[in-house]
Amino acid sequence: MTSTITGIGSGFDIDGWISQLVSAKRTSTVTPLQTKLSALQNTNSAVSDLKTKFSTLQSALQSFTRTIYNSSSDMWANTKIESSNSAFATATSSGAVSAAKVELTIQQIATATTAKSAQSLGAVSKENLENTKFTNLANGLAEAGTFSMFLNGKEFKIEIDEKDSLKDVIDKINKVSDGKIQADVDEKGNFSIKAYKDQEGEYVVDENAELTIGSSGDTSNIVSALKLHNREGSHAYSSSYAVSSVNTNAAMASAESGLGEVKFFSEDDSEAKSGKITINGVDFEIDENTSLNTLISRINGNSEANVKASYDSLTNKVILTSTQTGQNNISLSEEGTNLLNVLGLTEGEGDEERIATGSQELGQNAIVYINGNEVISTSNTITGESSGINNLSITVKKPTSEYSSNPDDDKSVTLSIEPDYTKVKESLQKFVDAYNDVVETTKSGIKSDGAIGNDSSLNSILNQLRGITSMVGENSGMYSMLAEIGISASRDDISKLSIDSSKLDEALSKNFDSVKNLLSDGYTSQDDNGLFDRLLTTVNNVLDVENGYFTNKASSLDVQISSMNSRIERANSRLSSYEARITKQFNRMDSMIASLNSQLSTFQSYLG
């Protein structure tokens, strides 16, 4: 718009005149075009909203036919399974399962194989007491400090030094009371502290003595570190497990590990610093710096080995537990090292190496009687392949012999299997809601004052949908019309649908397959003869991205909106030109009036 200050010469409100003239021109030229553009944009928005409604209807219909593409989403195959005792057995279905009662007698459940060190690792003995540092015990958690003992009420205290060996600790205990309290380690590595008495020059166990160990003021944790929890009468304590010098954080090949002599070998007899162990076909490399904790972490981080590893600090044993149940060994071998031998998991050397005697406790297979038929499974989840019941997975949890201590009680579990109509009914309600939404939105849009306006194509589409919902289906069966299964015209608005829940429940219970065939046979073939198949075909055509109604309508509206924007742009350009022209004319008039006023003033001055 041109903006020029006018009216100075004449004193007239020329700017106001120009503004009014331009506004009048805009009202007669631009405003009608903008009104038409707004109507087109409203129509476009309404068409887009209606397209969304049709897309929702499309999704609702697809849920009845998509099983042809994706069987895992087959809502027709849902079943309801109840167990008479879920603590013993449960079941799930992965597809259609016929209604049935399944009786289970669980003789035994499947368990996993475990491999344990054949002997306690790092157990101390009389021979290695001097070489066993006290603070290395209990996986390096033993602490030096004070330790108190009370014999018949009298306190005796020792100070354990950081550098003390286990022999040093035993000697300190034995000396502090002049032999009346003595510590020792037996051939199995069990530590003990006992009360003694002098009997004719010889010290013997005093079973009548009152011996207690430890006080709240002690700074050493010797009692827990050596597991001195077994009380023998009133006069003695012994460790509940063998005392071990294993340090799982130290390199296994070092003396600090307490494991023994872990070695590495090479084929040419040269010095070697690494090797490998193989568990169930999976290799694990180890070297002179690998600790037991590091190896355990590597094993647990590899799911392909099918085992979980741990170190039991109570029994001082390495434990491998199979992640799979069943009566199967854990395969073990090693190359370039003797680690598995040292850990007590294998024995023998070279070609003679084998699983250590007594080190593996085989898991067991599940033995279950299903409707009287024996089924043996390596897993506690029994699939249809084993049970003969397609699409049913039974999970057994414990033997039914544990069901009750009463011998007269039934020692079995019953699985009650019935079709579950919940998903079907929910999906039908979603269809009806989506269908009614399409009908209501379409009718509202195409009425005389609607955003879309009279549209014969949409009228035709609505008539097609209504016709299919009231037609007789082609598939054979008990039911041939939607009304027969409880889906019919609503009493409030016959153009919409409603569901009679009781009638639908009766139809589903009486002939489930006929209901399926009436709606869609897409789950068994690609003939698409069901009523919902036909509805879906119509909706798909409407939503077709190339030739569908919404594609064509949107394209037409886009052209009209673009054209209208161009017309408005041209009209605004002409309006700007008009404003510039009249502004120029008024400015010329203002100048002329100013000149005339000046001449009048001069003439009046001549007249005095």
C-alpha positions, -999 to 999 in steps of 0.1 A, spaced: 0 0 0 12 35 -8 14 58 23 18 96 16 8 125 38 -19 144 20 -42 173 28 -15 197 41 -22 223 14 -60 220 14 -66 211 51 -89 183 40 -88 148 55 -76 133 23 -59 103 40 -92 94 55 -110 96 21 -83 74 5 -86 48 33 -123 46 29 -121 43 -8 -95 15 -6 -115 -3 21 -146 -2 -1 -126 -15 -30 -112 -43 -9 -146 -53 3 -159 -56 -32 -128 -74 -47 -105 -91 -22 -129 -100 7 -152 -123 -14 -122 -142 -26 -109 -146 9 -143 -158 20 -142 -185 -7 -106 -194 3 -117 -199 39 -146 -221 28 -122 -242 7 -98 -245 36 -127 -256 59 -137 -282 34 -102 -294 31 -100 -297 69 -133 -315 71 -123 -339 43 -90 -346 62 -109 -353 94 -133 -376 75 -103 -395 60 -91 -401 96 -124 -416 105 -123 -439 75 -87 -449 84 -99 -459 119 -127 -480 104 -101 -496 81 -80 -506 111 -110 -520 129 -119 -541 99 -83 -553 94 -82 -567 128 -107 -594 116 -88 -603 85 -51 -596 92 -45 -632 103 -40 -640 67 -8 -619 69 2 -623 106 -10 -653 124 4 -641 157 -23 -614 159 -52 -639 154 -78 -627 179 -100 -657 169 -75 -680 184 -76 -666 220 -84 -691 246 -91 -689 283 -71 -714 304 -77 -720 341 -56 -743 363 -70 -760 393 -37 -752 411 -14 -727 394 13 -735 420 18 -768 402 10 -761 366 -2 -734 342 -7 -731 305 -8 -706 277 -19 -708 241 -3 -696 209 -33 -702 187 -66 -719 186 -71 -747 211 -102 -768 213 -123 -766 244 -111 -794 267 -102 -806 302 -66 -817 305 -56 -838 335 -20 -836 346 -1 -858 370 34 -845 374 59 -872 385 89 -850 384 100 -816 370 130 -810 348 161 -797 366 195 -784 354 228 -801 355 254 -787 379 292 -791 379 311 -785 411 347 -787 420 353 -823 432 371 -810 463 373 -778 483 397 -754 466 426 -738 485 419 -757 517 445 -751 543 464 -780 559 491 -786 584 516 -786 556 508 -751 542 500 -732 574 532 -712 573 526 -702 537 490 -692 543 487 -655 551 459 -649 575 445 -618 557 443 -638 525 417 -661 540 379 -657 534 386 -645 498 409 -618 512 384 -605 537 400 -617 569 411 -587 590 440 -584 614 434 -570 649 425 -581 684 408 -614 692 394 -623 726 387 -657 742 372 -665 776 380 -696 795 359 -702 826 353 -664 826 389 -654 823 398 -633 792 427 -641 770 435 -617 741 459 -619 711 469 -594 685 469 -606 649 493 -588 627 489 -580 590 519 -601 582 509 -631 603 505 -665 587 478 -689 599 504 -708 618 514 -675 636 478 -671 646 475 -707 659 508 -703 678 496 -670 695 463 -687 705 482 -717 719 506 -696 739 484 -669 754 468 -693 779 498 -716 785 481 -743 764 447 -742 781 432 -729 749 445 -745 717 438 -740 680 444 -765 652 436 -775 616 426 -811 607 433 -830 575 402 -816 559 411 -780 565 386 -775 594 398 -750 620 391 -755 657 396 -739 691 392 -760 722 398 -759 759 424 -782 774 436 -792 809 468 -805 824 463 -842 833 494 -857 848 518 -836 827 498 -840 795 472 -817 780 439 -833 772 405 -818 760 386 -803 789 350 -811 782 338 -795 814 354 -761 806 334 -730 797 350 -716 765 335 -686 746 352 -667 718 350 -631 705 340 -598 722 323 -566 710 356 -549 714 376 -571 690 390 -556 658 397 -588 640 369 -607 622 386 -641 628 353 -657 639 334 -650 607 365 -653 585 372 -688 597 334 -696 601 339 -706 637 301 -713 642 300 -749 652 297 -752 690 308 -784 705 295 -787 740 307 -758 762 344 -763 755 351 -761 718 344 -743 685 350 -755 649 346 -741 615 314 -750 597 332 -753 564 368 -759 555 390 -729 557 402 -717 523 430 -695 512 414 -688 477 415 -652 466 392 -649 436 405 -614 427 441 -625 424 455 -639 391 448 -677 391 483 -685 381 498 -666 410 505 -679 445 482 -653 459 452 -670 443 455 -700 467 442 -723 440 474 -743 435 497 -746 405 478 -733 375 501 -740 345 502 -731 308 517 -753 280 528 -748 244 531 -774 217 568 -768 212 576 -769 250 585 -732 250 573 -710 279 536 -703 276 515 -677 294 480 -684 281 456 -712 272 419 -718 269 391 -737 284 360 -748 264 325 -750 279 298 -766 258 318 -758 227 325 -721 236 361 -711 241 373 -689 269 409 -675 267 429 -672 299 464 -660 307 487 -655 336 468 -623 346 433 -637 345 415 -639 379 388 -664 388 363 -635 391 372 -623 356 367 -658 342 334 -661 360 322 -628 345 332 -638 310 314 -671 313 282 -654 326 284 -628 299 283 -654 271 248 -669 267 260 -694 241 279 -714 267 245 -722 283 259 -721 319 261 -697 348 293 -698 368 298 -689 405 323 -694 433 308 -707 466 329 -692 493 313 -715 519 322 -748 503 352 -733 484 340 -747 451 335 -734 415 300 -741 404 287 -743 368 249 -745 365 233 -753 331 208 -727 319 190 -755 302 171 -782 320 173 -819 312 195 -849 316 226 -835 298 262 -832 308 281 -799 308 309 -805 282 343 -794 295 378 -794 279 410 -774 280 440 -767 258 473 -752 268 464 -751 305 455 -774 335 430 -749 350 400 -773 349 421 -799 366 431 -774 393 395 -763 398 385 -800 403 361 -800 373 381 -825 352 408 -851 359 434 -868 339 457 -853 313 458 -850 275 436 -875 257 428 -891 291 412 -859 305 376 -865 315 350 -850 338 361 -854 374 344 -882 392 314 -870 412 317 -834 400 286 -833 379 251 -839 391 230 -845 360 197 -827 357 165 -847 352 138 -846 326 103 -837 334 79 -867 336 43 -857 332 12 -878 326 -12 -858 303 -46 -874 303 -30 -906 314 -2 -906 286 34 -903 298 53 -873 283 90 -869 289 104 -834 283 139 -819 289 120 -786 297 94 -777 322 75 -760 294 58 -788 274 48 -777 240 24 -792 215 52 -812 199 55 -833 231 20 -832 244 1 -837 211 -21 -807 219 -15 -781 192 -8 -745 202 -8 -753 240 22 -748 262 21 -764 296 44 -752 324 49 -776 352 64 -763 385 65 -792 410 54 -828 414 18 -833 422 28 -857 449 35 -826 469 -1 -814 464 -12 -827 498 -1 -849 526 -35 -865 526 -33 -898 506 -70 -895 497 -66 -862 480 -66 -861 442 -29 -858 431 -35 -842 397 -40 -807 382 -69 -799 358 -65 -774 330 -98 -761 318 -96 -747 282 -123 -726 267 -125 -701 238 -120 -665 249 -144 -642 231 -132 -610 249 -109 -598 221 -136 -606 194 -162 -586 213 -139 -557 220 -129 -556 183 -166 -557 172 -174 -528 195 -144 -508 180 -158 -516 145 -193 -504 154 -179 -472 170 -157 -465 140 -185 -472 115 -209 -449 134 -183 -422 135 -179 -424 97 -216 -422 92 -221 -393 116 -191 -373 103 -201 -379 66 -237 -369 72 -227 -338 91 -202 -328 64 -225 -332 33 -256 -315 47 -266 -282 32 -247 -261 57 -219 -287 62 -182 -280 56 -180 -304 27 -214 -297 11 -234 -318 -12 -211 -346 -24 -227 -374 -45 -196 -395 -42 -198 -396 -4 -235 -403 -6 -227 -432 -28 -200 -445 -4 -224 -443 25 -250 -463 6 -225 -490 -2 -215 -494 34 -251 -495 45 -259 -521 19 -231 -544 29 -241 -543 66 -276 -554 58 -269 -579 30 -269 -617 32 -234 -632 33 -222 -658 8 -204 -680 32 -223 -711 44 -231 -715 81 -256 -710 108 -255 -672 105 -259 -653 72 -266 -617 83 -250 -594 109 -284 -590 126 -284 -627 134 -253 -622 156 -266 -591 173 -252 -563 150 -281 -543 135 -294 -508 128 -296 -486 159 -331 -477 171 -320 -441 176 -306 -437 141 -311 -465 115 -281 -453 95 -259 -464 124 -252 -498 140 -256 -511 175 -247 -544 193 -270 -566 212 -245 -581 237 -267 -611 248 -274 -620 212 -238 -618 203 -227 -639 233 -253 -665 223 -240 -666 187 -204 -669 197 -211 -697 222 -234 -716 198 -214 -715 166 -181 -697 169 -169 -708 134 -201 -696 117 -196 -661 132 -160 -661 119 -171 -671 84 -199 -645 83 -175 -617 91 -144 -628 74 -128 -659 59 -95 -641 55 -81 -663 82 -85 -695 61 -83 -682 25 -79 -652 3 -114 -653 -12 -126 -624 10 -162 -634 9 -171 -623 45 -192 -592 51 -162 -575 68 -140 -585 39 -164 -566 16 -166 -536 39 -128 -535 40 -126 -537 2 -149 -507 -1 -130 -487 26 -97 -496 10 -109 -483 -24 -120 -450 -7 -86 -446 9 -66 -458 -22 -36 -434 -25 -38 -433 -63 -74 -433 -73 -94 -432 -40 -120 -406 -31 -98 -388 -6 -68 -387 -30 -89 -372 -58 -108 -348 -35 -76 -336 -19 -60 -330 -53 -91 -311 -65 -92 -289 -33 -54 -283 -36 -59 -269 -71 -88 -247 -60 -70 -234 -30 -39 -227 -51 -60 -209 -77 -78 -189 -51 -45 -178 -35 -33 -166 -69 -66 -147 -75 -62 -130 -41 -26 -121 -48 -36 -105 -81 -66 -87 -65 -43 -73 -37 -18 -62 -64 -46 -43 -83 -58 -28 -50 -23 -15 -43 -22 1 -77 -56 16 -72 -45 31 -39 -13 46 -55 -33 61 -83 -59 78 -62 -33 90 -37 -14 106 -66 -46 123 -78 -56 136 -44 -20 149 -39 -23 168 -72 -57 183 -62 -42 193 -28 -14 211 -45 -37 230 -68 -59 240 -38 -28 252 -20 -17 272 -50 -52 288 -53 -52 296 -16 -18 313 -20 -30 334 -49 -61 344 -29 -40 356 0 -18 377 -24 -49 393 -40 -64 401 -6 -32 418 4 -34 441 -26 -69 452 -16 -55 463 18 
